[in-house]
Amino acid sequence: MAEKLGISRVKLNAHESGRTANPTVDDLINFSEFFRMSIDSILKIDLTKLSEQKIKDLEEGSELFMKGNQIRVLAITVDKDEKENIEYVPIHAKAGYRSGYADPEFLSALPRFNLPTIPKNGTFRMFPTIGDSMLPVPEGSDIITRYVQDWTAVKPETPCIVILRGDQDFVFKQVTVNKNGTMLLQSFNKQYFAYTVPISEVIELWEYYSFHSKQLPEPQSDMQQLMRMLQEMQNEIKEIRGRQPSK
């Protein structure tokens, strides 16, 4: 275990025996990733008093994790007036973002800017898109997003940039947070199948605010207009059913 955590056996023994009063942040992150459990759960919850099922729930993505109550570090940059910048993550920095998203030095090296139309409340970031899975948003658009702290507050099928762990790419999808510890990710382009990912595989969630593109949108065909009308009718039916009292 010490080898997998990248620490010495003496240091691991000190942690296990309680002789380390204040573990370093790096050690806490290592334990969190090894046991697939939020740092908040490790620090605040007496795991010896939990059932195996409850521990499994924590590992798969607890409500605490989805609400962001665990230690989830959001690094930002500010301008000379102490106002938050909008950082832009270019395509060549996508791979490094998964490991450097909480590193102020990494973020300070990214392009950053401000827009007068952006709301003052919230933290915003811009991400590039690749591929046609987000049509009708033009391919190659840049998406401006707002940081989501409480994932349980996300409404079904909310457009979001989803930052995933490991070698997975971050994606622009319609997000639905499920109660079973997973997220349903749906493409805007219906030719792509929807899929689910465990909450534990998600690092950050950024809700769509606007997009910037060099391409002008193409006029809608009669068939596209008809499909849009049908989609609006389906959404209205869902809303009506949701307002009806259960029997």
Secondary structure, 3 states (H helix, E strand, C coil): CHHHHCCCHHHHHHHHCCCCCCCCHHHHHHHHHHHCCCHHHHHHCCHHHCCHHHHHHHHHHCHHHHCCCCCCCCCCCECCCCCECEEECCHHHHHHHHHHCCCHHHHHCCCEECCCCCCCCCCEEEEECCCCCCCCCCCCCEEEEEECCCHHHCCCCEEEEEEECCCCCCEEEEEEECCCCEEEEECCCCCCCCEEEEHHHEEEEEEEEEEECCCCCCCCCHHHHHHHHHHHHHHHHHHHHHHCCCC
